Amino acid sequence: MFAGGPLGTGQQWFSWIHVDDLVNVIYEALTKPSYQVINGTAPNPVRLGEMCQQLGSVFGRPSWLPSS
């Protein structure tokens, strides 16, 4: 079946981060221990339901399962 959908209502905010950006965040944390808090987030978060629709589109899979 390979179908999916959002967890919860799908209205939760989701702040994605690209893997290259995550690697840079980890590198900075390891090389600059003076940093106490590092936030790795997107500048424009999206709703989880929207993110699930986009992922389904990218992977060519349906994202139609109902929200819980």
C-alpha positions as CSV (number, residue, x, y, z in Angstrom):
1,M,0.0,0.0,0.0
2,F,2.8,2.4,0.9
3,A,0.4,5.2,1.9
4,G,0.8,7.6,4.8
5,G,-0.5,10.7,6.4
6,P,0.2,13.2,9.2
7,L,0.3,12.3,12.8
8,G,-2.2,14.0,15.0
9,T,-4.4,16.6,13.4
10,G,-1.9,17.6,10.8
11,Q,-2.2,21.2,12.0
12,Q,1.0,21.1,14.1
13,W,3.8,23.3,12.9
14,F,6.8,21.4,11.4
15,S,10.2,23.0,11.1
16,W,12.1,20.9,8.6
17,I,15.9,21.1,8.1
18,H,18.0,19.9,5.1
19,V,20.5,17.2,5.9
20,D,23.4,19.5,4.8
21,D,22.3,22.2,7.2
22,L,22.0,19.6,10.0
23,V,25.5,18.5,9.3
24,N,26.7,22.1,9.6
25,V,24.8,22.6,12.9
26,I,26.4,19.4,14.3
27,Y,29.9,20.6,13.1
28,E,29.4,24.0,14.7
29,A,28.4,22.4,17.9
30,L,31.4,20.1,18.0
31,T,34.0,22.8,16.9
32,K,32.7,25.7,19.0
33,P,31.8,24.3,22.5
34,S,31.2,27.9,23.7
35,Y,27.8,27.6,22.1
36,Q,25.3,26.6,24.7
37,V,22.2,26.3,22.6
38,I,21.9,25.8,18.9
39,N,18.6,25.8,17.1
40,G,18.5,24.1,13.7
41,T,15.2,25.0,12.0
42,A,13.7,26.2,8.8
43,P,13.0,29.9,8.4
44,N,9.5,29.1,7.2
45,P,7.8,26.2,9.1
46,V,4.9,24.4,7.5
47,R,1.9,22.5,8.8
48,L,2.6,18.8,9.3
49,G,-0.2,17.9,6.9
50,E,1.3,20.0,4.2
51,M,4.7,18.4,4.7
52,C,3.2,14.9,4.4
53,Q,1.5,15.9,1.2
54,Q,4.8,17.2,-0.2
55,L,6.7,14.1,0.9
56,G,4.0,11.9,-0.8
57,S,4.4,13.9,-4.0
58,V,8.2,13.7,-4.0
59,F,8.2,9.9,-3.3
60,G,5.2,9.2,-5.7
61,R,3.2,7.8,-2.8
62,P,-0.3,8.7,-1.6
63,S,-0.7,10.7,1.6
64,W,-4.4,10.1,2.3
65,L,-4.6,8.3,5.6
66,P,-6.8,10.3,7.9
67,S,-5.4,12.4,10.8
68,S,-5.6,10.8,14.2
